[in-house]
């Protein structure tokens, strides 16, 4: 099954609101925000989660959004065959001649990165288990006979037995696993953002290497001209062999820089296509523009927006709802099930029919499920603290990225407006003065090196700025091939509903 078709089925399945039935101590409905909406502003903050979720009000109750997002529309309308054909075109040796753009690579990555498909399968697993844990028990149909050795007094009965699950345990099972499935779908969205961020950062690395290579190849011409001028001046008796050797050394250093940049380009390219899930794609020219807008960020507002948009945080909040639903479920466990048996048969000793009825239920004298209830409460507290941990982690990561952004933004402005124009003018004037014998050769070498270094540092500053902006727009999520938070649940809650009395 194709990834997007599979995700579409999961999204449609999860659009049903989650219910938390039967918990006498949790008065408010606890549901997770729907992952159908890509960036939803959560109605209620989890900043002040109560220490005891069994209070009459739950301040961190999360609301489901019932509106399908553009993301779901994209999943429905996506043409898998067209995407596959695009990959085949780009990986073939005779592929299209136009530059490879970031949008092309993002589309390829979303359809070929294995981690997204892996988490999508995990979400499907969660949905399947959610549907399983809420299924009622099967009835038992059987036959019983007694007094068979005593001729004429034998009795024959056909019976049907059914266990009736009380306390809405099956509905609570469904509620718990529905929250788990919602959390897993948020993990899919988080992984998509990780992949996109990594694609953007690696694309910027390729762009930077490509631009550095072009700048260095242009500077080779300047260095080569410097060698020729030094040789002419030596022939005219205006300079010594030392100046020629110095010019030659600078030329060789630039050639070495080209080799090193090519090696960096190849490494960045391999990282990029590996992240996109198409490692066989051969190096090709990419669009030279860095993907950046040079926005001015108000960092407190950015952090507030991040808290409402982060799928990582949404997954953590959903696990709080899952933990509370589990607490409701464990509190309902001591409510005993009732097993009813109805039989109908014939008694040969009286030549009459007969009906038998029996029912029974365990009495929670020794096992009141206190251990599981305490464990569920501890899990709730752990999940609530994890929300705070994620919030602080986002703040810490944003602080680091903000400092990188501000520093690189200042560098780009200074290089673009002042340093590079001055360096270019100084290089032109120095070459003219040296040809006329008005400038010392050592000064010329320093000016040439200054110009080249300024050009490379400007490209690197643009790259650093684009990298920081990509992380901000990617909601600070990176690691598109790292180990993920997969769903590891099972149908044990359903088994507990019929046992552990």
Secondary structure, 3 states (H helix, E strand, C coil): CCHHHHHHHHHHHHCCCCCCCCCCCCCCCCECCCCCCCCCCCCCCCCCCCCCCCCCCCCCCECCCCCCCHHHHHHHHCCHHHHHHHHHHHHCCCCCCCCECHHHHHHHHHHHCHHHHHHHHHHHHHHHHHHHHCCCCCCEEEEEEECCCCCCCCEEEEEEEEEECCCCHHHHHHHHHHHHHHHHHHHHHHHHHHHHHHHHHHHHHHHHHHHHHHHHHHHHHHHHHHHHHHHHHHHCCCCCHHHHHHHHHHHHHHHHHHHHHHHHHHHHHHHHHHHHCCCCCCCCCECCCCCCCCCCCCHHHHHHHHHHHCHHHHHHHHHHHHHHHHHHHHHHCCCCCEEEEEEEEEECCCCEEEEEEEEECCCCCCCCCHHHHHHHHHHHHHHHHHHHHHHHHHHHHHHHHHHHHHHHHHHHHHHHHHHHHHHHHHHHHHHHHHHCCCCCHHHHHHHHHHHHHHHHHHHHHHHHHHHHHHHHHCCCCCCCCCCCCCCCCCCHHHHHHCCCC
